[in-house]
Amino acid sequence: MQEPMWAEPRDIHSLDDCYFYHTMDIPTYGIVHGDWDLRGREAIYFGNTNFQGKRVLEIGTASGHLCFSMEKLGAEVVAYDLSDQQQWDIVPYAKSDYKQHIIERKKHIDQLNNSFWLAHKAYNSHAKVMYGTVYDIPDDIGQFDICTFGSILLHLRDPFLALQRATSHATETVIVTDLSPKVRGRMLSMIELITGTRLIRFLPNAQKLGPTESWWSLSPKLVSEFLQILGFANTRIFIHRQKFRGREIRLYTVVGQRG
């Protein structure tokens, strides 16, 4: 089989060339602040999964904190993400400057990629990287024991298709983390518990022209059902909190296992 086309590492040295999605303590740079601070809570973010000796496909690595954390836990990681050559699933509001938003987003993604490569070198990481959309993961990327989705399903126009494409490369386990959704202040998971209904909420609002980069509020039981449809018959749900720009945010993680 032909070797996959891995991304060429970037030689990035300046923090000014980067946008950090994750807060990280990077060797020689110290603590670099990002949107999400997951430090010390990685285990519950991953649903207490054992990564020792596992090959992992990480969907949506961003600045790479979770990628490098999995490496420290004994995993061999392939990080898959967008570059400025692909297009983010921006909501195409007719009354907004959609093309300009795409241009600005590509600049943002380029700086995000830079943050990963700066940290990759500083941590002496061995993780490989491939760029592309989650809907078009190439077959030659290979098979993995574990596939992870770190809070990206809400940003995808077709979250089920994304899961279908990515999990076709997972032989054992898939881990999906996302924001715990609310409807008028109440958790969707509580509404599900009362009604028995698996819920999804469409977020874009034509009058407000927002949000521009988020599509769905997905309940954990719905994600669990998605995974069961795709062959991950055994699912567990974990509720936890993580720090986002200094605030405690409630998330869930669904761990699905084949058979």
Secondary structure, DSSP 8 states (H G I E B T S, - for coil): --------------GGG---SB-EEETTTEEE--SEE-TT-HHHHTTT---TT-EEEEE--TT-HHHHHHHHTT-EEEEEE--TTS-------TTS-HHHHHHHHHHHHHHHHHHHHHHHHHTT---EEEES-GGG--GGG--EEEEEEES-GGG-S-HHHHHHHHHTTEEEEEEEEEE--EETTEEHHHHHHHH----EEE--BTTTTB-SS--EEE-HHHHHHHHHHTT--EEEEEEEEEEETTEEEEEEEEEEE--
